[in-house]
Amino acid sequence: MRTQAWTMFATRAKATALASAMMVAAAGAAAMLPVSAAQAQSAATARGLPDFTDLVDQVGPSVVNIRTLEKVSKSAGESLGMDEDMLEFFRRFGLPVPNIPRQRTPRGGQQGEEQPRGLGSGFILTADGYVMTNAHVVEGADEVIVTLTDKREFKAKIVGSDKRTDVAVVKIEAKGLPAVKIGDVGRLKVGEWVMAIGSPFGLENSVTAGIVSAKQRDTGDYLPFIQTDVAINPGNSGGPLINMRGEVVGINSQIYSRSGGFMGISFAIPVDEAVRVSEQLRASGKVTRGRIGVQIGPVTKEVAESIGLGKAEGALVSAVEADSPAAKAGVEAGDVITKFDGKTIEKVSDLPRLVGNTKPGTKSMITVLRRGKLMDLNMVIAEVEPDDVLKAKAAAGNSKTPQGMLENKALGLTLGELTVAQKKELGVKGGVRVMAATDAAARVGLREGDVILQLANTEVNDLKSFESAWAKADKGKPVNVLVRRGEWAQYVLIRPSK
């Protein structure tokens, strides 16, 4: 041990001497630089790295720790599954959730007891006790405990939550609280320094920092995200993303990971979208969204060139729901929607976001390209039915699967064929596209847009081969499914419902 310590000390001494020599050499070199180069070097040195201490003092008291509890519904002695921190990793951070029973009762737990369920973060929205967080932080909780930085604890009431945007609002009975300042996301620039405060792994008031990596990042969810390289881990969920002016510009929500750990890519919900949702939650406890009743897909470069669109933008209509606003307006399968209320649809995900943010009952106009001609169609926006209503209809058999699609209730999947262009774009020979994922499929993390390549160790080329593979599968055991999402593929196990 002594020999090792001495070696380290000697190495440091040599390094110190070498550093001193390098500083002298650098000073001499700087003197030889042209004036403009020397000024640039001096400016870079003066600029240095940002100091976040003032921001922590300013915003820190507005950030809260959120702890959730749930009543035990299973008796002691039942087998245990994964803990909630690990489940949150899989559910929210880009990984399919393994089909393992959720831990609800610690050893020795008794029926009816309230046990810890999960940890998260949040921030004070108003001085009278409204707190914003992620919907997945409070989902399924029987009790929510909010802890302030001064260690005061409050039982919070869930005002409302919205799964589609992953935004929730809770209320604590307190006044004179330090509310955050809401920033302007429009002013946020790529490369700008940002900071996060939260409770990763339950470590309260942890501060991490980084830069904005991208804006308007489409991950397949309802909102375009702010991408950063700020270190975000389980427990950070619901905490604020803060700019250098001390303003909240986002809610930390997800990371992208292939290993389950932080890999330098994290995503935050833009705060302007979150505030819009929170206002509806505070007013009515729910979010009302618009719909026009179309199923859409992306427009590839090849398709755009072939139909005279010029560039790959817009939303390709693959099906029109009967008696929907789109059907009444005359929208047809094969139309490409290029504008909604005058706003250009640059990518397919723009349309549901624009329509969803439109109040039901509003008169709107869409522009479609049909057989080389642009047409303006007027319609009245309808309201999106709540998820529980849609599930009830599906359970009652009232929902009809459109032609060219397949519904598998046991797996919780609604599937559609891949077009030739989609296969070419993904670089696959076959597969089927997930149009909707509920129940068993949703529990393991599948979602709309995923592509299924194999089912029960059998290659899937189309809907017919999927049905054939399913017919041969053992329904009494979890079925392995090879899923393609973006550029990567992974196996998941789906336990069929009975």
C-alpha positions in Angstrom: 0.0 0.0 0.0 2.8 2.4 0.9 4.7 1.7 -2.4 1.5 2.3 -4.4 0.8 5.6 -2.5 4.3 6.8 -3.1 4.1 6.0 -6.8 0.9 8.0 -7.1 2.5 10.9 -5.2 5.6 10.8 -7.4 3.5 10.7 -10.5 1.5 13.7 -9.3 4.8 15.6 -8.5 6.1 14.9 -12.0 2.7 16.0 -13.5 2.8 19.2 -11.5 6.3 20.0 -12.8 5.3 19.2 -16.4 2.1 21.3 -16.1 4.2 24.3 -14.9 6.5 23.9 -17.9 3.6 23.6 -20.2 2.1 26.8 -18.8 5.3 28.7 -19.4 5.5 27.3 -22.9 1.9 28.2 -23.6 2.4 31.8 -22.3 5.4 32.1 -24.7 3.3 30.7 -27.6 0.5 33.1 -26.9 2.9 36.0 -27.2 3.8 34.8 -30.6 0.2 34.5 -31.8 -1.3 37.2 -34.1 -3.3 39.8 -32.2 -6.7 38.4 -33.4 -5.8 34.8 -32.4 -4.6 35.9 -29.0 -7.8 37.9 -28.4 -9.9 34.9 -29.4 -7.9 32.7 -27.0 -8.3 35.3 -24.2 -12.0 35.6 -24.8 -12.5 31.8 -24.6 -10.5 31.7 -21.4 -12.6 34.6 -19.9 -15.8 32.9 -20.9 -15.0 29.6 -19.2 -17.7 27.3 -17.8 -21.0 28.5 -16.3 -21.5 28.7 -12.5 -24.8 27.2 -11.4 -24.6 28.1 -7.7 -26.9 31.2 -8.0 -29.5 29.1 -10.0 -29.5 26.4 -7.4 -30.1 29.0 -4.7 -32.9 30.6 -6.8 -34.8 27.5 -8.0 -33.8 24.8 -5.5 -36.5 25.8 -2.9 -39.2 25.4 -5.7 -38.3 21.7 -6.4 -40.0 19.0 -4.4 -39.6 15.3 -3.7 -42.7 13.2 -4.4 -43.2 9.9 -2.7 -46.2 7.6 -3.6 -47.8 4.9 -1.5 -50.3 2.2 -2.4 -52.5 -0.2 -0.5 -51.3 -3.8 -0.3 -53.7 -5.9 -2.3 -51.9 -9.2 -2.0 -51.3 -11.3 1.1 -47.8 -11.8 2.7 -45.7 -14.6 1.3 -46.6 -14.1 -2.4 -43.7 -14.1 -4.8 -41.9 -10.8 -5.3 -41.1 -9.2 -8.6 -38.9 -6.2 -9.6 -38.8 -3.2 -7.4 -40.5 0.0 -8.5 -37.3 1.9 -9.4 -36.4 -0.8 -11.8 -39.9 -1.0 -13.2 -39.9 2.8 -13.8 -36.6 2.3 -15.7 -38.2 -0.1 -18.1 -41.6 1.7 -18.3 -40.5 5.2 -19.0 -36.9 5.1 -20.2 -37.3 3.5 -23.6 -37.1 -0.2 -22.6 -39.9 -2.8 -22.9 -41.1 -3.9 -19.4 -40.4 -7.5 -18.6 -43.5 -9.5 -17.9 -42.8 -10.0 -14.1 -45.4 -9.6 -11.4 -45.2 -6.2 -9.8 -43.9 -6.1 -6.2 -46.8 -5.0 -4.0 -46.2 -6.7 -0.7 -42.8 -6.7 1.2 -42.1 -9.8 3.2 -44.1 -9.6 6.4 -46.5 -7.0 4.9 -50.2 -7.2 5.9 -53.3 -6.9 3.9 -54.6 -3.3 3.7 -51.3 -1.7 4.7 -49.9 1.2 2.6 -46.5 0.5 1.2 -43.9 2.6 -0.7 -44.6 2.5 -4.4 -42.2 4.9 -6.1 -40.2 8.2 -6.0 -40.2 11.2 -8.2 -39.7 14.9 -8.4 -41.9 17.9 -9.1 -41.9 21.7 -8.8 -44.1 24.3 -7.3 -46.3 25.9 -10.0 -48.1 28.5 -7.8 -47.6 30.0 -4.4 -50.9 28.5 -3.2 -49.8 24.8 -3.5 -50.2 23.6 -7.1 -47.3 21.2 -8.0 -46.5 19.9 -11.5 -44.9 16.5 -12.1 -45.1 13.5 -14.5 -48.3 11.5 -14.8 -46.3 8.3 -14.5 -44.9 9.4 -11.1 -48.4 9.5 -9.5 -50.1 6.8 -11.6 -51.8 4.1 -9.5 -50.9 5.9 -6.2 -53.3 5.7 -3.3 -51.4 8.4 -1.5 -49.0 11.1 -2.6 -46.5 12.7 -0.2 -44.8 16.0 -1.2 -41.6 17.0 0.7 -40.3 20.5 0.4 -36.6 21.4 0.7 -37.2 22.7 4.3 -38.3 19.1 5.1 -42.0 19.9 5.5 -44.2 17.1 4.3 -47.7 17.4 2.9 -50.3 14.8 1.7 -51.2 15.9 -1.8 -54.4 15.6 -3.8 -54.1 14.5 -7.4 -55.9 17.3 -9.3 -55.5 15.5 -12.6 -53.1 13.7 -14.9 -52.8 13.2 -18.6 -51.0 10.0 -19.8 -50.6 11.2 -23.4 -48.4 14.1 -22.4 -47.2 12.5 -19.2 -48.2 15.7 -17.2 -49.9 15.7 -13.8 -50.9 18.4 -11.3 -51.2 17.7 -7.5 -52.3 20.2 -4.8 -50.9 20.6 -1.3 -52.5 22.8 1.4 -49.9 25.5 1.9 -49.5 29.2 1.1 -46.6 31.5 0.3 -44.6 28.8 -1.5 -41.7 29.7 -3.8 -43.1 29.2 -7.2 -40.9 28.7 -10.3 -40.6 31.2 -13.2 -41.9 29.8 -16.5 -39.5 30.3 -19.4 -40.1 30.9 -23.1 -39.3 27.6 -25.0 -39.2 29.6 -28.2 -36.0 31.4 -27.0 -34.3 28.1 -26.1 -31.3 27.4 -28.4 -29.5 24.2 -29.2 -26.1 24.3 -27.4 -27.5 26.4 -24.5 -26.6 25.4 -21.0 -29.4 23.9 -18.9 -29.7 22.4 -15.4 -31.9 19.8 -13.7 -32.8 19.4 -10.1 -34.5 16.3 -8.7 -34.3 13.2 -6.6 -32.5 10.5 -8.7 -32.7 7.2 -6.9 -34.2 9.0 -4.0 -31.2 11.3 -3.5 -33.0 14.6 -2.9 -31.9 18.0 -4.3 -29.4 16.6 -6.7 -28.2 19.0 -9.4 -27.0 18.0 -12.9 -26.2 20.1 -15.9 -25.6 19.9 -19.6 -26.6 21.5 -22.9 -29.6 21.4 -25.2 -28.8 18.7 -27.8 -31.9 19.2 -30.0 -35.4 20.7 -30.0 -38.6 19.3 -31.4 -37.3 15.8 -31.1 -40.0 13.3 -32.2 -39.8 10.1 -30.2 -43.2 8.8 -31.2 -45.0 10.3 -28.2 -47.7 13.0 -28.3 -45.3 15.9 -27.8 -42.0 16.9 -29.4 -39.3 16.7 -26.7 -36.4 18.9 -25.8 -33.3 16.6 -26.0 -30.4 17.3 -23.6 -27.3 15.5 -22.3 -28.2 16.4 -18.7 -27.8 13.3 -16.5 -31.4 12.0 -15.8 -32.1 8.8 -13.8 -35.2 7.2 -12.1 -36.4 9.7 -9.5 -35.6 12.7 -11.7 -38.9 12.2 -13.4 -41.2 15.3 -13.0 -38.4 17.6 -12.0 -37.7 20.9 -13.8 -35.2 21.6 -16.6 -33.9 25.1 -16.0 -32.2 27.7 -18.3 -29.4 30.0 -17.2 -32.0 32.7 -16.4 -33.5 30.5 -13.7 -36.6 29.8 -15.7 -38.2 26.4 -16.2 -38.2 25.3 -19.8 -39.2 21.7 -19.5 -40.2 18.7 -17.3 -37.6 15.9 -17.2 -39.4 12.8 -18.4 -37.4 10.1 -20.2 -34.0 8.9 -21.3 -32.9 6.8 -24.2 -31.0 3.7 -23.1 -29.9 0.4 -24.5 -28.4 -0.8 -21.3 -30.8 0.6 -18.7 -28.4 3.3 -17.6 -28.0 7.0 -18.5 -26.2 7.2 -21.9 -26.1 11.0 -22.5 -29.5 11.4 -24.1 -32.4 12.6 -22.0 -35.8 14.1 -22.9 -37.9 16.9 -21.4 -41.5 17.9 -22.0 -41.6 21.5 -23.3 -43.0 23.6 -20.5 -45.3 25.6 -22.7 -47.1 22.4 -23.7 -47.1 21.2 -20.1 -48.6 24.5 -18.8 -51.3 24.3 -21.4 -52.2 20.8 -20.2 -52.0 21.9 -16.5 -54.5 24.7 -17.1 -57.1 22.2 -18.3 -56.3 19.8 -15.5 -56.8 22.6 -12.9 -60.0 23.7 -14.6 -61.7 20.3 -15.1 -59.4 17.6 -13.9 -59.0 16.3 -17.5 -57.7 17.3 -20.9 -60.0 17.6 -23.9 -58.5 17.1 -27.3 -59.7 17.3 -30.9 -59.8 14.6 -33.5 -60.7 14.3 -37.2 -60.9 10.5 -37.6 -58.1 9.5 -39.9 -55.3 6.9 -39.7 -52.1 8.4 -41.1 -48.6 7.4 -42.0 -45.4 9.2 -43.2 -44.7 10.3 -46.7 -41.4 8.9 -48.0 -39.1 10.6 -50.4 -40.0 8.2 -53.2 -43.8 8.6 -52.7 -43.4 12.4 -52.5 -41.6 12.4 -55.9 -44.0 10.1 -57.5 -47.1 12.1 -56.6 -45.6 15.5 -57.3 -45.3 16.7 -53.8 -41.7 17.9 -54.2 -40.4 16.9 -50.8 -41.2 14.3 -48.1 -43.7 16.1 -45.9 -47.3 15.9 -44.9 -49.4 13.0 -43.6 -50.5 10.1 -45.8 -54.1 9.1 -45.1 -54.3 5.3 -44.9 -57.9 5.0 -43.6 -60.9 7.3 -42.8 -63.2 6.5 -40.0 -66.9 6.4 -40.9 -69.0 9.4 -39.9 -65.9 11.2 -38.7 -65.2 14.9 -39.4 -62.7 13.8 -42.1 -65.3 11.6 -43.7 -67.9 14.3 -43.7 -65.4 16.7 -45.2 -64.6 14.3 -48.1 -61.2 13.1 -47.1 -60.2 9.9 -48.9 -57.6 7.2 -48.3 -54.5 8.1 -50.3 -54.9 11.8 -49.7 -51.8 13.6 -48.3 -52.7 16.2 -45.7 -50.2 19.1 -46.2 -51.7 21.8 -44.0 -54.0 22.2 -41.0 -55.5 25.6 -40.4 -52.8 27.1 -42.6 -49.9 25.4 -40.7 -47.6 23.2 -42.7 -47.5 19.5 -41.8 -43.7 18.9 -42.1 -43.8 15.4 -40.5 -46.6 13.0 -39.8 -46.6 13.6 -36.0 -47.4 17.3 -36.5 -51.0 16.5 -37.5 -52.2 14.8 -34.4 -50.5 17.4 -32.2 -52.1 20.3 -34.1 -55.5 18.6 -34.2 -55.3 17.5 -30.5 -54.6 21.1 -29.4 -57.7 22.3 -31.2 -60.8 22.7 -29.1 -63.6 20.3 -30.1 -66.4 22.1 -32.1 -63.9 24.4 -33.8 -64.3 24.9 -37.5 -61.0 24.1 -39.2 -59.6 23.7 -42.7 -57.2 21.1 -44.0 -55.3 21.1 -47.3 -54.9 17.8 -49.1 -53.0 16.7 -52.2 -55.1 14.4 -54.3 -54.1 13.1 -57.7 -51.7 16.0 -58.1 -54.1 18.8 -57.1 -54.3 20.7 -53.8 -57.8 20.9 -52.2 -59.1 22.8 -49.2 -61.6 20.9 -47.1 -63.6 22.4 -44.2 -64.6 20.3 -41.1 -65.8 20.6 -37.5 -63.3 19.1 -35.0 -64.7 16.3 -32.9 -63.6 15.3 -29.4 -61.2 12.5 -28.5 -63.0 9.9 -26.4 -61.3 9.1 -23.1 -59.2 5.9 -23.0 -61.5 4.2 -20.6 -64.5 4.7 -23.0 -62.4 3.4 -25.9 -61.4 0.3 -23.9 -65.0 -0.3 -22.9 -66.1 -0.2 -26.5 -63.4 -2.6 -27.5 -64.3 -5.0 -24.7 -68.0 -4.8 -25.7 -67.1 -5.6 -29.3 -68.3 -2.2 -30.6 -65.1 -1.2 -32.2 -64.5 -2.4 -35.7 -61.1 -3.2 -37.1 -60.6 -1.4 -40.5 -60.0 -3.5 -43.5 -56.3 -4.5 -44.0 -55.8 -4.6 -40.2 -55.7 -7.3 -37.6 -56.8 -7.2 -34.0 -55.4 -9.7 -31.4 -57.2 -9.1 -28.1 -55.2 -11.7 -26.2 -52.0 -9.9 -27.0 -53.5 -6.4 -26.9 -52.4 -5.6 -30.4 -54.0 -4.0 -33.4 -51.7 -4.6 -36.5 -51.4 -3.3 -40.0 -49.5 -4.3 -43.1 -46.2 -2.5 -43.9 -46.1 -0.8 -47.3 -43.3 -1.4 -49.8 -42.0 2.0 -49.1 -42.0 1.4 -45.3 -40.1 -1.8 -45.7 -37.5 -0.1 -47.8 -37.2 2.7 -45.4 -36.7 0.3 -42.4 -34.5 -2.0 -44.4 -36.6 -5.1 -43.6 -38.1 -7.8 -45.9 -41.3 -8.1 -43.9 -43.1 -7.5 -40.7 -46.3 -6.0 -39.4 -46.8 -2.5 -37.9 -48.3 -1.9 -34.5 -51.3 0.4 -35.0 -52.3 0.3 -31.3 -51.1 -1.4 -28.2 -53.2 -2.0 -25.1 -53.4 -4.3 -22.1 -50.8 -7.1 -22.3 -48.8 -5.4 -25.1 -48.9 -2.0 -23.5 -47.7 -3.5 -20.2 -44.4 -4.7 -21.8 -43.9 -1.3 -23.4 -45.1 -1.8 -27.0 -46.6 1.2 -28.7 -47.9 2.5 -32.0 -45.3 2.5 -34.7 -43.3 -0.5 -33.5 -42.7 -3.2 -36.1 -43.0 -6.9 -35.2 -40.5 -9.1 -37.0 -41.0 -12.4 -35.2 -43.6 -14.1 -33.1 -42.9 -17.2 -31.0 -39.6 -17.8 -32.9 -41.5 -17.7 -36.2 -40.7 -15.0 -38.9 -43.5 -12.6 -39.5 -43.7 -11.2 -43.1 -47.4 -10.0 -43.1 -50.7 -10.3 -41.3 -51.3 -13.7 -42.6 -48.0 -15.1 -41.4 -48.6 -13.4 -38.0 -52.0 -15.2 -37.7 -50.3 -18.5 -38.6 -47.6 -18.0 -36.0 -50.1 -17.1 -33.4 -52.2 -20.2 -34.1 -49.2 -22.4 -33.4 -48.1 -20.5 -30.3 -48.5 -21.9 -26.7 -51.2 -19.5 -25.3 -50.5 -20.7 -21.8 -47.0 -19.3 -21.7 -45.4 -15.8 -22.4 -44.8 -15.4 -26.1 -41.5 -14.0 -27.3 -41.8 -11.2 -29.9 -39.0 -9.5 -31.8 -39.8 -5.8 -32.0 -38.1 -3.2 -34.2 -38.2 0.4 -32.9 -36.3 3.0 -34.8 -32.8 1.6 -35.5 -32.8 -1.2 -32.9 -34.6 -4.4 -32.3 -35.3 -6.2 -29.0 -37.1 -9.3 -27.8 -40.0 -8.9 -25.3 -42.2 -11.4 -23.6 -46.0 -10.9 -23.8 -48.2 -12.9 -21.5 -51.5 -13.4 -23.4 -54.7 -12.5 -21.5 -57.4 -15.1 -21.1 
